[in-house]
């Protein structure tokens, strides 16, 4: 890895490249979704994320330590678009702040890496194929028939820390071991071979009848206390009540 430009390694190993471990409530029957994130190698619980539907276009996420203490919060607003929603996220572990808001034909992006870092402000023009944060789940639901058939689809995924988007490819893939029987799985992989060197594919599993996200395996969308985005294995549970 040392042979490749350090700005690429830093951008994709330390920043929130793929904020995919989020659930869209666009068509969800449940009002509360709980995801338990485990270390894929050790099997230990790293954190829990609780998604709650506040309204038809708004849902919140609370991230909790294994002891139950809240360390991060996110609010997602899909009033303008379910695939390119606006959202805010605060990680109190390190003071990282993310704010993405759709304004006209662009996404306004504010990013602060930690408490002592300078806030960066930028704008990314909306374009066909763009996906933002939890919008990946809405994207899967909207294009379910195409993706389930095995056809690949390319997306432009917004990366707030870089205030830019990067090209990824969605495609059906065999499910990982210990995935619920009958699930349908998809992989999200970088198109650029250079980025592939720094970012492993994300694998997500869905229950096909409800199109509900069951499992996420890949880089977390929330940093640990060291500011690192580690690989996680998240299993989701759905309920009507909190």
C-alpha angles and dihedrals in degrees: 000000000000089000092069129076111282093222089064093048092047094046095051103030099046107028132073094266098161117024090184101131092093134103126227117219094199092115102004119135092202126076095203128044123183122198122192114203117208135186101254092216103039099028092225121143110255101178144326126236121203117199117197128185109229097174139340090282104027134065134166133214127206119195116206135191117236087264090059099253115138114240103166142023134196133188120198123197116193096171092118098032137353092207096046102030126171115243146170126209131184121189107195092189090078105001095253113164129193126181123174120176130176111230116175110307096345143065113235109214129197119181132178116179097203144337094286099039125100117253112247119211125195147143132236120196116237113244139171112287096022117145127189128199112298088010087092088075092051088047091055091049094048094048097032097125093050095046094043089054089063098254115138123231128198122221138184106231117202114231108196095196090058095036088225141084130250129206120252135171125227116206138157113260139176112277121253122252114280093027116140112273114259095024122141114224135202134189126215112204134175113254094211112082089215093057090045087066091062103031126055119211118271115232120202128184125208135192099235103213095055096022087230121163109245105170140012123194119183144060113347121244091221126063125233124234090280092055092252125140103217129189113266139183110218126191118195130213125191129213140165094228135043 
